[in-house]
Amino acid sequence: MERIELLKNLTFGARVAEEETVELAKYFVETDQWNKIFRGEIDVVRGDKGAGKSAIYSLLATKANELFDKEILLVTAERPRGATVFKDLVAEPPTSENEFIALWKLYIATLIVQQIKELGIATDQPVTKKLIGLLEEQGLLEADFDLSRLFKQVRAYARRWFIPKSIEGSFAIDAKTGTPTCRPSALVGQNELIA
């Protein structure tokens, strides 16, 4: 084969790592950084577009069984390909920091419980049974699991906790001075009193 033919047939993989998850494992170089991520020494991977974040994420997902053998349950919270689960957050972000915190905590907890339920891990334990029951009761655990639908359901559920049904307030007139005095108002939430 001539050099020109060799160069024409040469490939460096797909333009983006998300398009070749299966092939990626064959040529991915396990650097010191990768090993630290795999051992759990690094929690956050930051980088520009094309830096390899998705490649690392995709490769980690392929190692789920290996991690499970080490008693580590890998639960993916996003699809590395296609439309992002979180796309609606850009157009319509949560209205408060508390809503944001509630959204992420509930989303992560639901993902973990979904995985625990699917794998049948400790489902006979009272705490696990109760948690599965509560999430099923709220419609957050489903047999036909879909990340985008789950995120939308969790988001709607979290939002209901922070949108008050009504606002109550009152004031009184001080008999001695004749001036109004305010009393604390309360926001009556969807499921509880938020003061």
N, CA and C atoms as an extended XYZ file, in Angstrom:
585
Properties=species:S:1:pos:R:3:atomname:S:1:resname:S:1:resid:I:1 pbc="F F F"
N         0.856       -1.180        0.000 N   MET     1
C         0.000        0.000        0.000 CA  MET     1
C         0.899        1.239        0.000 C   MET     1
N         0.587        2.166       -0.865 N   GLU     2
C         1.373        3.387       -0.954 CA  GLU     2
C         1.032        4.329        0.201 C   GLU     2
N         1.910        5.243        0.462 N   ARG     3
C         1.725        6.190        1.575 CA  ARG     3
C         0.422        6.973        1.443 C   ARG     3
N         0.136        7.409        0.227 N   ILE     4
C        -1.071        8.207        0.031 CA  ILE     4
C        -2.326        7.395        0.355 C   ILE     4
N        -2.347        6.122       -0.013 N   GLU     5
C        -3.478        5.239        0.289 CA  GLU     5
C        -3.581        4.999        1.789 C   GLU     5
N        -2.427        4.805        2.411 N   LEU     6
C        -2.383        4.612        3.861 CA  LEU     6
C        -2.950        5.830        4.583 C   LEU     6
N        -2.552        7.007        4.162 N   LEU     7
C        -3.059        8.227        4.778 CA  LEU     7
C        -4.559        8.400        4.554 C   LEU     7
N        -5.045        8.025        3.385 N   LYS     8
C        -6.480        8.133        3.092 CA  LYS     8
C        -7.312        7.198        3.963 C   LYS     8
N        -6.759        6.042        4.298 N   ASN     9
C        -7.481        5.051        5.103 CA  ASN     9
C        -7.299        5.245        6.603 C   ASN     9
N        -6.426        6.148        6.983 N   LEU    10
C        -6.148        6.394        8.394 CA  LEU    10
C        -7.337        7.090        9.056 C   LEU    10
N        -7.697        6.657       10.249 N   THR    11
C        -8.797        7.286       10.984 CA  THR    11
C        -8.350        7.585       12.413 C   THR    11
N        -8.842        8.676       12.915 N   PHE    12
C        -8.531        9.060       14.296 CA  PHE    12
C        -9.774        8.996       15.168 C   PHE    12
N       -10.780        8.264       14.731 N   GLY    13
C       -12.008        8.128       15.502 CA  GLY    13
C       -13.024        9.185       15.119 C   GLY    13
N       -14.150        9.119       15.775 N   ALA    14
C       -15.229       10.071       15.503 CA  ALA    14
C       -14.826       11.462       15.987 C   ALA    14
N       -15.514       12.460       15.459 N   ARG    15
C       -15.222       13.841       15.803 CA  ARG    15
C       -15.439       14.113       17.285 C   ARG    15
N       -16.458       13.472       17.858 N   VAL    16
C       -16.740       13.631       19.286 CA  VAL    16
C       -16.798       12.257       19.950 C   VAL    16
N       -16.301       12.185       21.175 N   ALA    17
C       -16.185       10.906       21.890 CA  ALA    17
C       -17.532       10.229       22.099 C   ALA    17
N       -18.603       11.028       22.247 N   GLU    18
C       -19.919       10.459       22.507 CA  GLU    18
C       -20.388        9.533       21.389 C   GLU    18
N       -19.832        9.707       20.177 N   GLU    19
C       -20.265        8.917       19.029 CA  GLU    19
C       -19.536        7.590       18.908 C   GLU    19
N       -18.583        7.332       19.775 N   GLU    20
C       -17.840        6.078       19.672 CA  GLU    20
C       -17.480        5.502       21.043 C   GLU    20
N       -18.449        5.412       21.897 N   THR    21
C       -18.228        4.922       23.251 CA  THR    21
C       -17.592        3.538       23.262 C   THR    21
N       -18.062        2.641       22.409 N   VAL    22
C       -17.546        1.276       22.390 CA  VAL    22
C       -16.087        1.250       21.947 C   VAL    22
N       -15.749        1.984       20.904 N   GLU    23
C       -14.387        2.020       20.384 CA  GLU    23
C       -13.430        2.757       21.317 C   GLU    23
N       -13.955        3.692       22.056 N   LEU    24
C       -13.136        4.534       22.920 CA  LEU    24
C       -12.280        3.706       23.880 C   LEU    24
N       -12.851        2.668       24.461 N   ALA    25
C       -12.132        1.840       25.437 CA  ALA    25
C       -10.911        1.168       24.822 C   ALA    25
N       -10.922        0.948       23.508 N   LYS    26
C        -9.810        0.264       22.845 CA  LYS    26
C        -8.555        1.128       22.770 C   LYS    26
N        -8.714        2.424       22.637 N   TYR    27
C        -7.538        3.272       22.463 CA  TYR    27
C        -7.382        4.355       23.521 C   TYR    27
N        -8.281        4.418       24.483 N   PHE    28
C        -8.203        5.430       25.529 CA  PHE    28
C        -6.940        5.205       26.362 C   PHE    28
N        -6.179        6.258       26.563 N   VAL    29
C        -4.953        6.180       27.354 CA  VAL    29
C        -5.308        6.474       28.806 C   VAL    29
N        -5.077        5.493       29.655 N   GLU    30
C        -5.402        5.650       31.071 CA  GLU    30
C        -4.270        6.416       31.751 C   GLU    30
N        -4.439        7.713       31.814 N   THR    31
C        -3.433        8.590       32.411 CA  THR    31
C        -3.534        8.568       33.930 C   THR    31
N        -2.624        9.262       34.574 N   ASP    32
C        -2.668        9.396       36.031 CA  ASP    32
C        -3.975       10.067       36.459 C   ASP    32
N        -4.413       11.080       35.680 N   GLN    33
C        -5.685       11.762       35.989 CA  GLN    33
C        -6.842       10.779       35.926 C   GLN    33
N        -6.876        9.952       34.877 N   TRP    34
C        -7.944        8.959       34.741 CA  TRP    34
C        -7.946        8.010       35.938 C   TRP    34
N        -6.770        7.524       36.318 N   ASN    35
C        -6.676        6.590       37.444 CA  ASN    35
C        -7.165        7.224       38.739 C   ASN    35
N        -6.886        8.510       38.925 N   LYS    36
C        -7.384        9.207       40.114 CA  LYS    36
C        -8.912        9.303       40.091 C   LYS    36
N        -9.462        9.560       38.926 N   ILE    37
C       -10.927        9.615       38.791 CA  ILE    37
C       -11.514        8.251       39.084 C   ILE    37
N       -10.938        7.223       38.501 N   PHE    38
C       -11.449        5.856       38.667 CA  PHE    38
C       -11.349        5.398       40.118 C   PHE    38
N       -10.309        5.820       40.828 N   ARG    39
C       -10.157        5.456       42.245 CA  ARG    39
C       -11.014        6.319       43.163 C   ARG    39
N       -11.661        7.350       42.609 N   GLY    40
C       -12.514        8.210       43.424 CA  GLY    40
C       -11.771        9.331       44.119 C   GLY    40
N       -10.570        9.638       43.671 N   GLU    41
C        -9.783       10.709       44.280 CA  GLU    41
C       -10.143       12.079       43.703 C   GLU    41
N       -10.816       12.092       42.555 N   ILE    42
C       -11.256       13.335       41.919 CA  ILE    42
C       -12.768       13.271       41.771 C   ILE    42
N       -13.452       14.325       42.213 N   ASP    43
C       -14.913       14.347       42.168 CA  ASP    43
C       -15.466       15.196       41.031 C   ASP    43
N       -14.738       16.223       40.635 N   VAL    44
C       -15.228       17.145       39.612 CA  VAL    44
C       -14.207       17.219       38.479 C   VAL    44
N       -14.706       17.055       37.261 N   VAL    45
C       -13.847       17.173       36.084 CA  VAL    45
C       -14.304       18.411       35.329 C   VAL    45
N       -13.390       19.351       35.166 N   ARG    46
C       -13.692       20.617       34.515 CA  ARG    46
C       -12.804       20.760       33.288 C   ARG    46
N       -13.358       21.295       32.211 N   GLY    47
C       -12.543       21.505       31.026 CA  GLY    47
C       -13.351       22.125       29.912 C   GLY    47
N       -12.648       22.683       28.934 N   ASP    48
C       -13.292       23.274       27.769 CA  ASP    48
C       -13.913       22.196       26.902 C   ASP    48
N       -14.715       22.625       25.941 N   LYS    49
C       -15.302       21.701       24.980 CA  LYS    49
C       -14.166       21.000       24.243 C   LYS    49
N       -14.252       19.674       24.184 N   GLY    50
C       -13.225       18.896       23.501 CA  GLY    50
C       -12.077       18.461       24.391 C   GLY    50
N       -12.136       18.802       25.669 N   ALA    51
C       -11.040       18.455       26.585 CA  ALA    51
C       -11.065       16.981       26.986 C   ALA    51
N       -12.210       16.315       26.798 N   GLY    52
C       -12.285       14.893       27.120 CA  GLY    52
C       -13.217       14.542       28.262 C   GLY    52
N       -14.020       15.484       28.728 N   LYS    53
C       -14.943       15.217       29.833 CA  LYS    53
C       -15.929       14.099       29.473 C   LYS    53
N       -16.524       14.206       28.284 N   SER    54
C       -17.501       13.200       27.856 CA  SER    54
C       -16.839       11.847       27.642 C   SER    54
N       -15.609       11.850       27.174 N   ALA    55
C       -14.878       10.592       26.990 CA  ALA    55
C       -14.678        9.908       28.343 C   ALA    55
N       -14.290       10.673       29.333 N   ILE    56
C       -14.097       10.129       30.679 CA  ILE    56
C       -15.421        9.595       31.225 C   ILE    56
N       -16.485       10.377       31.069 N   TYR    57
C       -17.816        9.982       31.549 CA  TYR    57
C       -18.261        8.686       30.865 C   TYR    57
N       -18.109        8.635       29.543 N   SER    58
C       -18.525        7.456       28.780 CA  SER    58
C       -17.718        6.231       29.180 C   SER    58
N       -16.416        6.407       29.347 N   LEU    59
C       -15.574        5.283       29.737 CA  LEU    59
C       -15.908        4.804       31.140 C   LEU    59
N       -16.184        5.731       32.048 N   LEU    60
C       -16.601        5.331       33.402 CA  LEU    60
C       -17.864        4.488       33.339 C   LEU    60
N       -18.813        4.891       32.510 N   ALA    61
C       -20.073        4.153       32.387 CA  ALA    61
C       -19.836        2.732       31.891 C   ALA    61
N       -18.844        2.536       31.023 N   THR    62
C       -18.557        1.180       30.536 CA  THR    62
C       -17.897        0.321       31.609 C   THR    62
N       -17.392        0.939       32.651 N   LYS    63
C       -16.707        0.204       33.720 CA  LYS    63
C       -17.627       -0.048       34.922 C   LYS    63
N       -18.929        0.090       34.731 N   ALA    64
C       -19.887       -0.070       35.833 CA  ALA    64
C       -19.772       -1.441       36.502 C   ALA    64
N       -19.620       -2.498       35.719 N   ASN    65
C       -19.517       -3.851       36.297 CA  ASN    65
C       -18.238       -4.023       37.108 C   ASN    65
N       -17.140       -3.485       36.581 N   GLU    66
C       -15.866       -3.552       37.291 CA  GLU    66
C       -15.955       -2.795       38.616 C   GLU    66
N       -16.606       -1.646       38.599 N   LEU    67
C       -16.791       -0.880       39.830 CA  LEU    67
C       -17.723       -1.607       40.796 C   LEU    67
N       -18.773       -2.239       40.259 N   PHE    68
C       -19.710       -2.983       41.104 CA  PHE    68
C       -18.998       -4.119       41.846 C   PHE    68
N       -18.050       -4.763       41.162 N   ASP    69
C       -17.260       -5.821       41.806 CA  ASP    69
C       -16.433       -5.276       42.963 C   ASP    69
N       -16.149       -3.976       42.925 N   LYS    70
C       -15.407       -3.320       44.014 CA  LYS    70
C       -16.370       -2.690       45.026 C   LYS    70
N       -17.647       -3.069       44.931 N   GLU    71
C       -18.713       -2.576       45.808 CA  GLU    71
C       -18.961       -1.087       45.641 C   GLU    71
N       -18.846       -0.622       44.398 N   ILE    72
C       -19.155        0.763       44.054 CA  ILE    72
C       -20.291        0.726       43.048 C   ILE    72
N       -21.401        1.376       43.390 N   LEU    73
C       -22.555        1.423       42.503 CA  LEU    73
C       -22.472        2.695       41.665 C   LEU    73
N       -22.286        2.537       40.371 N   LEU    74
C       -22.201        3.672       39.461 CA  LEU    74
C       -23.595        3.957       38.915 C   LEU    74
N       -24.035        5.181       39.118 N   VAL    75
C       -25.340        5.610       38.625 CA  VAL    75
C       -25.106        6.838       37.754 C   VAL    75
N       -25.468        6.737       36.487 N   THR    76
C       -25.282        7.878       35.594 CA  THR    76
C       -26.488        8.802       35.689 C   THR    76
N       -26.223       10.096       35.694 N   ALA    77
C       -27.286       11.091       35.865 CA  ALA    77
C       -27.569       11.874       34.599 C   ALA    77
N       -26.825       11.587       33.548 N   GLU    78
C       -26.971       12.320       32.291 CA  GLU    78
C       -26.598       11.402       31.144 C   GLU    78
N       -27.178       11.653       30.004 N   ARG    79
C       -26.816       10.918       28.793 CA  ARG    79
C       -25.679       11.666       28.117 C   ARG    79
N       -24.587       10.976       27.809 N   PRO    80
C       -23.505       11.688       27.143 CA  PRO    80
C       -23.820       12.002       25.680 C   PRO    80
N       -24.820       11.363       25.101 N   ARG    81
C       -25.200       11.600       23.707 CA  ARG    81
C       -26.586       12.199       23.625 C   ARG    81
N       -26.817       12.970       22.593 N   GLY    82
C       -28.150       13.504       22.336 CA  GLY    82
C       -28.496       14.672       23.238 C   GLY    82
N       -29.795       14.917       23.335 N   ALA    83
C       -30.288       16.054       24.124 CA  ALA    83
C       -29.999       15.834       25.601 C   ALA    83
N       -29.496       16.858       26.237 N   THR    84
C       -29.188       16.774       27.662 CA  THR    84
C       -30.467       16.717       28.490 C   THR    84
N       -30.405       15.995       29.569 N   VAL    85
C       -31.535       15.886       30.489 CA  VAL    85
C       -31.852       17.246       31.096 C   VAL    85
N       -30.834       18.089       31.247 N   PHE    86
C       -30.967       19.354       31.950 CA  PHE    86
C       -31.241       20.549       31.033 C   PHE    86
N       -31.578       20.324       29.778 N   LYS    87
C       -31.720       21.415       28.806 CA  LYS    87
C       -32.750       22.462       29.229 C   LYS    87
N       -33.820       22.063       29.909 N   ASP    88
C       -34.858       23.008       30.312 CA  ASP    88
C       -34.415       23.948       31.428 C   ASP    88
N       -33.351       23.584       32.138 N   LEU    89
C       -32.877       24.441       33.231 CA  LEU    89
C       -32.333       25.767       32.723 C   LEU    89
N       -31.840       25.792       31.507 N   VAL    90
C       -31.290       27.023       30.946 CA  VAL    90
C       -32.406       28.040       30.727 C   VAL    90
N       -33.491       27.591       30.102 N   ALA    91
C       -34.612       28.486       29.810 CA  ALA    91
C       -35.421       28.830       31.053 C   ALA    91
N       -35.563       27.867       31.963 N   GLU    92
C       -36.398       28.047       33.145 CA  GLU    92
C       -35.690       27.536       34.390 C   GLU    92
N       -34.724       28.285       34.914 N   PRO    93
C       -34.002       27.809       36.098 CA  PRO    93
C       -34.890       27.854       37.345 C   PRO    93
N       -34.532       27.088       38.368 N   PRO    94
C       -35.266       27.172       39.632 CA  PRO    94
C       -35.290       28.607       40.143 C   PRO    94
N       -36.328       28.943       40.879 N   THR    95
C       -36.525       30.322       41.313 CA  THR    95
C       -35.717       30.712       42.541 C   THR    95
N       -35.187       29.734       43.254 N   SER    96
C       -34.405       30.056       44.449 CA  SER    96
C       -33.304       29.020       44.643 C   SER    96
N       -32.353       29.380       45.475 N   GLU    97
C       -31.262       28.456       45.790 CA  GLU    97
C       -31.812       27.209       46.481 C   GLU    97
N       -32.789       27.393       47.377 N   ASN    98
C       -33.380       26.249       48.076 CA  ASN    98
C       -34.070       25.293       47.107 C   ASN    98
N       -34.743       25.840       46.107 N   GLU    99
C       -35.392       24.984       45.115 CA  GLU    99
C       -34.334       24.215       44.313 C   GLU    99
N       -33.231       24.887       43.987 N   PHE   100
C       -32.147       24.244       43.262 CA  PHE   100
C       -31.578       23.087       44.083 C   PHE   100
N       -31.322       23.340       45.351 N   ILE   101
C       -30.775       22.312       46.241 CA  ILE   101
C       -31.740       21.140       46.358 C   ILE   101
N       -33.013       21.431       46.561 N   ALA   102
C       -34.022       20.365       46.674 CA  ALA   102
C       -34.093       19.551       45.390 C   ALA   102
N       -34.039       20.224       44.247 N   LEU   103
C       -34.091       19.549       42.954 CA  LEU   103
C       -32.945       18.553       42.818 C   LEU   103
N       -31.714       18.988       43.081 N   TRP   104
C       -30.563       18.100       42.906 CA  TRP   104
C       -30.572       16.960       43.911 C   TRP   104
N       -30.896       17.246       45.158 N   LYS   105
C       -30.922       16.185       46.173 CA  LYS   105
C       -31.961       15.129       45.818 C   LYS   105
N       -33.149       15.563       45.420 N   LEU   106
C       -34.211       14.626       45.083 CA  LEU   106
C       -33.874       13.846       43.814 C   LEU   106
N       -33.287       14.510       42.826 N   TYR   107
C       -32.907       13.841       41.576 CA  TYR   107
C       -31.864       12.759       41.849 C   TYR   107
N       -30.829       13.104       42.587 N   ILE   108
C       -29.763       12.144       42.883 CA  ILE   108
C       -30.292       10.997       43.734 C   ILE   108
N       -31.070       11.306       44.753 N   ALA   109
C       -31.643       10.252       45.603 CA  ALA   109
C       -32.537        9.318       44.791 C   ALA   109
N       -33.343        9.872       43.900 N   THR   110
C       -34.242        9.055       43.086 CA  THR   110
C       -33.451        8.161       42.138 C   THR   110
N       -32.398        8.688       41.531 N   LEU   111
C       -31.550        7.872       40.652 CA  LEU   111
C       -30.944        6.691       41.410 C   LEU   111
N       -30.438        6.962       42.595 N   ILE   112
C       -29.815        5.907       43.400 CA  ILE   112
C       -30.845        4.856       43.800 C   ILE   112
N       -32.000        5.301       44.268 N   VAL   113
C       -33.038        4.354       44.691 CA  VAL   113
C       -33.552        3.547       43.497 C   VAL   113
N       -33.682        4.177       42.334 N   GLN   114
C       -34.094        3.462       41.117 CA  GLN   114
C       -33.112        2.321       40.828 C   GLN   114
N       -31.826        2.615       40.927 N   GLN   115
C       -30.796        1.609       40.668 CA  GLN   115
C       -30.833        0.509       41.720 C   GLN   115
N       -30.987        0.892       42.974 N   ILE   116
C       -31.070       -0.090       44.068 CA  ILE   116
C       -32.266       -1.013       43.853 C   ILE   116
N       -33.391       -0.433       43.468 N   LYS   117
C       -34.599       -1.224       43.221 CA  LYS   117
C       -34.391       -2.184       42.046 C   LYS   117
N       -33.830       -1.686       40.946 N   GLU   118
C       -33.606       -2.517       39.765 CA  GLU   118
C       -32.670       -3.681       40.064 C   GLU   118
N       -31.641       -3.441       40.889 N   LEU   119
C       -30.663       -4.479       41.206 CA  LEU   119
C       -31.096       -5.353       42.385 C   LEU   119
N       -32.155       -4.938       43.080 N   GLY   120
C       -32.640       -5.710       44.226 CA  GLY   120
C       -31.694       -5.676       45.414 C   GLY   120
N       -30.977       -4.567       45.576 N   ILE   121
C       -30.013       -4.439       46.673 CA  ILE   121
C       -30.740       -3.991       47.941 C   ILE   121
N       -30.681       -4.791       48.972 N   ALA   122
C       -31.237       -4.461       50.296 CA  ALA   122
C       -32.696       -4.014       50.238 C   ALA   122
N       -33.459       -4.505       49.283 N   THR   123
C       -34.864       -4.093       49.167 CA  THR   123
C       -35.738       -4.682       50.268 C   THR   123
N       -35.196       -5.632       51.024 N   ASP   124
C       -35.952       -6.186       52.145 CA  ASP   124
C       -35.708       -5.409       53.439 C   ASP   124
N       -34.794       -4.437       53.409 N   GLN   125
C       -34.505       -3.629       54.590 CA  GLN   125
C       -35.623       -2.602       54.799 C   GLN   125
N       -36.053       -2.374       56.041 N   PRO   126
C       -37.153       -1.433       56.297 CA  PRO   126
C       -36.924       -0.026       55.733 C   PRO   126
N       -35.717        0.505       55.869 N   VAL   127
C       -35.436        1.864       55.385 CA  VAL   127
C       -35.538        1.906       53.859 C   VAL   127
N       -34.982        0.901       53.204 N   THR   128
C       -35.028        0.853       51.742 CA  THR   128
C       -36.462        0.696       51.263 C   THR   128
N       -37.222       -0.194       51.914 N   LYS   129
C       -38.638       -0.392       51.557 CA  LYS   129
C       -39.413        0.916       51.681 C   LYS   129
N       -39.175        1.621       52.778 N   LYS   130
C       -39.886        2.873       53.018 CA  LYS   130
C       -39.544        3.920       51.953 C   LYS   130
N       -38.268        4.041       51.642 N   LEU   131
C       -37.821        5.009       50.644 CA  LEU   131
C       -38.393        4.680       49.265 C   LEU   131
N       -38.346        3.414       48.884 N   ILE   132
C       -38.921        2.996       47.600 CA  ILE   132
C       -40.418        3.295       47.588 C   ILE   132
N       -41.104        2.970       48.678 N   GLY   133
C       -42.540        3.223       48.778 CA  GLY   133
C       -42.883        4.704       48.641 C   GLY   133
N       -42.127        5.557       49.330 N   LEU   134
C       -42.374        7.008       49.264 CA  LEU   134
C       -42.173        7.553       47.857 C   LEU   134
N       -41.103        7.140       47.206 N   LEU   135
C       -40.825        7.637       45.861 CA  LEU   135
C       -41.824        7.090       44.845 C   LEU   135
N       -42.260        5.842       45.021 N   GLU   136
C       -43.284        5.279       44.133 CA  GLU   136
C       -44.616        5.996       44.336 C   GLU   136
N       -44.932        6.272       45.584 N   GLU   137
C       -46.175        6.980       45.922 CA  GLU   137
C       -46.245        8.353       45.243 C   GLU   137
N       -45.098        9.003       45.106 N   GLN   138
C       -45.038       10.325       44.481 CA  GLN   138
C       -44.872       10.235       42.959 C   GLN   138
N       -44.841        9.011       42.431 N   GLY   139
C       -44.723        8.817       40.986 CA  GLY   139
C       -43.323        9.055       40.449 C   GLY   139
N       -42.312        8.956       41.303 N   LEU   140
C       -40.951        9.226       40.876 CA  LEU   140
C       -40.166        7.969       40.487 C   LEU   140
N       -40.651        6.804       40.865 N   LEU   141
C       -40.020        5.555       40.445 CA  LEU   141
C       -40.972        4.853       39.492 C   LEU   141
N       -40.456        4.485       38.348 N   GLU   142
C       -41.292        3.842       37.339 CA  GLU   142
C       -40.599        2.604       36.793 C   GLU   142
N       -41.381        1.671       36.307 N   ALA   143
C       -40.819        0.471       35.691 CA  ALA   143
C       -40.134        0.827       34.378 C   ALA   143
N       -40.738        1.744       33.612 N   ASP   144
C       -40.173        2.185       32.337 CA  ASP   144
C       -39.327        3.427       32.602 C   ASP   144
N       -38.079        3.222       33.000 N   PHE   145
C       -37.210        4.298       33.452 CA  PHE   145
C       -36.671        5.115       32.282 C   PHE   145
N       -36.776        6.442       32.388 N   ASP   146
C       -36.244        7.359       31.384 CA  ASP   146
C       -35.674        8.579       32.116 C   ASP   146
N       -34.403        8.896       31.872 N   LEU   147
C       -33.741        9.996       32.581 CA  LEU   147
C       -34.439       11.331       32.392 C   LEU   147
N       -34.793       11.668       31.159 N   SER   148
C       -35.427       12.971       30.904 CA  SER   148
C       -36.764       13.087       31.621 C   SER   148
N       -37.564       12.044       31.533 N   ARG   149
C       -38.871       12.073       32.182 CA  ARG   149
C       -38.707       12.156       33.698 C   ARG   149
N       -37.747       11.380       34.237 N   LEU   150
C       -37.505       11.429       35.680 CA  LEU   150
C       -37.116       12.823       36.118 C   LEU   150
N       -36.199       13.466       35.380 N   PHE   151
C       -35.761       14.806       35.773 CA  PHE   151
C       -36.936       15.783       35.754 C   PHE   151
N       -37.790       15.700       34.734 N   LYS   152
C       -38.962       16.582       34.667 CA  LYS   152
C       -39.903       16.345       35.842 C   LYS   152
N       -40.111       15.077       36.208 N   GLN   153
C       -40.992       14.765       37.331 CA  GLN   153
C       -40.411       15.266       38.646 C   GLN   153
N       -39.115       15.049       38.836 N   VAL   154
C       -38.454       15.508       40.064 CA  VAL   154
C       -38.496       17.029       40.135 C   VAL   154
N       -38.268       17.672       39.001 N   ARG   155
C       -38.283       19.134       38.968 CA  ARG   155
C       -39.665       19.680       39.325 C   ARG   155
N       -40.704       19.093       38.754 N   ALA   156
C       -42.072       19.534       39.055 CA  ALA   156
C       -42.396       19.302       40.524 C   ALA   156
N       -41.971       18.168       41.057 N   TYR   157
C       -42.222       17.848       42.464 CA  TYR   157
C       -41.502       18.844       43.379 C   TYR   157
N       -40.213       19.106       43.088 N   ALA   158
C       -39.444       20.053       43.915 CA  ALA   158
C       -40.036       21.450       43.826 C   ALA   158
N       -40.461       21.833       42.640 N   ARG   159
C       -41.024       23.177       42.443 CA  ARG   159
C       -42.287       23.378       43.292 C   ARG   159
N       -43.119       22.328       43.386 N   ARG   160
C       -44.367       22.441       44.175 CA  ARG   160
C       -44.089       22.787       45.635 C   ARG   160
N       -42.955       22.374       46.144 N   TRP   161
C       -42.623       22.660       47.540 CA  TRP   161
C       -42.294       24.127       47.759 C   TRP   161
N       -41.935       24.832       46.692 N   PHE   162
C       -41.486       26.212       46.843 CA  PHE   162
C       -42.437       27.234       46.238 C   PHE   162
N       -43.559       26.782       45.731 N   ILE   163
C       -44.575       27.712       45.242 CA  ILE   163
C       -45.694       27.722       46.274 C   ILE   163
N       -45.883       28.840       46.958 N   PRO   164
C       -46.902       28.878       48.007 CA  PRO   164
C       -48.314       28.849       47.419 C   PRO   164
N       -49.213       28.205       48.171 N   LYS   165
C       -50.627       28.215       47.801 CA  LYS   165
C       -51.233       29.575       48.119 C   LYS   165
N       -50.796       30.141       49.234 N   SER   166
C       -51.332       31.438       49.629 CA  SER   166
C       -50.323       32.155       50.520 C   SER   166
N       -50.531       33.445       50.660 N   ILE   167
C       -49.702       34.254       51.545 CA  ILE   167
C       -50.638       34.890       52.562 C   ILE   167
N       -50.294       34.737       53.825 N   GLU   168
C       -51.136       35.268       54.882 CA  GLU   168
C       -50.354       36.322       55.663 C   GLU   168
N       -51.003       37.366       56.008 N   GLY   169
C       -50.382       38.408       56.809 CA  GLY   169
C       -51.444       39.110       57.640 C   GLY   169
N       -51.021       39.816       58.619 N   SER   170
C       -52.004       40.542       59.438 CA  SER   170
C       -51.291       41.703       60.130 C   SER   170
N       -52.077       42.630       60.612 N   PHE   171
C       -51.519       43.695       61.423 CA  PHE   171
C       -52.563       44.057       62.474 C   PHE   171
N       -52.100       44.733       63.477 N   ALA   172
C       -52.979       45.154       64.567 CA  ALA   172
C       -52.649       46.602       64.900 C   ALA   172
N       -53.585       47.264       65.549 N   ILE   173
C       -53.376       48.649       65.981 CA  ILE   173
C       -53.027       48.619       67.466 C   ILE   173
N       -51.907       49.243       67.786 N   ASP   174
C       -51.504       49.340       69.181 CA  ASP   174
C       -52.457       50.297       69.882 C   ASP   174
N       -53.159       49.823       70.915 N   ALA   175
C       -54.177       50.613       71.615 CA  ALA   175
C       -53.595       51.861       72.282 C   ALA   175
N       -52.371       51.805       72.732 N   LYS   176
C       -51.766       52.933       73.431 CA  LYS   176
C       -51.287       54.022       72.475 C   LYS   176
N       -50.689       53.604       71.350 N   THR   177
C       -50.093       54.595       70.453 CA  THR   177
C       -50.926       54.862       69.204 C   THR   177
N       -51.798       53.920       68.847 N   GLY   178
C       -52.623       54.064       67.658 CA  GLY   178
C       -51.875       53.758       66.364 C   GLY   178
N       -50.667       53.223       66.494 N   THR   179
C       -49.903       52.875       65.292 CA  THR   179
C       -50.086       51.394       64.949 C   THR   179
N       -50.025       51.109       63.650 N   PRO   180
C       -50.154       49.688       63.267 CA  PRO   180
C       -48.901       48.904       63.652 C   PRO   180
N       -49.089       47.675       64.068 N   THR   181
C       -47.975       46.767       64.336 CA  THR   181
C       -48.137       45.556       63.423 C   THR   181
N       -47.053       45.155       62.817 N   CYS   182
C       -47.088       44.010       61.896 CA  CYS   182
C       -46.826       42.727       62.647 C   CYS   182
N       -47.486       41.698       62.193 N   ARG   183
C       -47.211       40.358       62.694 CA  ARG   183
C       -46.531       39.592       61.561 C   ARG   183
N       -45.716       38.609       61.888 N   PRO   184
C       -45.029       37.858       60.829 CA  PRO   184
C       -46.036       37.196       59.894 C   PRO   184
N       -45.722       37.235       58.630 N   SER   185
C       -46.585       36.553       57.670 CA  SER   185
C       -46.062       35.147       57.443 C   SER   185
N       -46.869       34.322       56.819 N   ALA   186
C       -46.481       32.942       56.565 CA  ALA   186
C       -46.842       32.583       55.144 C   ALA   186
N       -45.988       31.825       54.518 N   LEU   187
C       -46.286       31.278       53.194 CA  LEU   187
C       -46.793       29.850       53.414 C   LEU   187
N       -47.961       29.564       52.941 N   VAL   188
C       -48.502       28.222       53.093 CA  VAL   188
C       -48.168       27.465       51.824 C   VAL   188
N       -47.237       26.525       51.926 N   GLY   189
C       -46.757       25.777       50.773 CA  GLY   189
C       -47.689       24.653       50.375 C   GLY   189
N       -47.303       23.969       49.323 N   GLN   190
C       -48.071       22.864       48.787 CA  GLN   190
C       -48.247       21.759       49.821 C   GLN   190
N       -47.185       21.467       50.571 N   ASN   191
C       -47.222       20.322       51.468 CA  ASN   191
C       -46.923       20.654       52.914 C   ASN   191
N       -46.494       21.864       53.167 N   GLU   192
C       -46.185       22.215       54.556 CA  GLU   192
C       -46.144       23.727       54.710 C   GLU   192
N       -46.055       24.171       55.932 N   LEU   193
C       -45.943       25.588       56.218 CA  LEU   193
C       -44.494       26.002       56.082 C   LEU   193
N       -44.237       26.987       55.254 N   ILE   194
C       -42.883       27.518       55.087 CA  ILE   194
C       -42.882       28.920       55.654 C   ILE   194
N       -42.216       29.141       56.767 N   ALA   195
C       -42.222       30.460       57.403 CA  ALA   195
C       -40.957       31.204       57.145 C   ALA   195
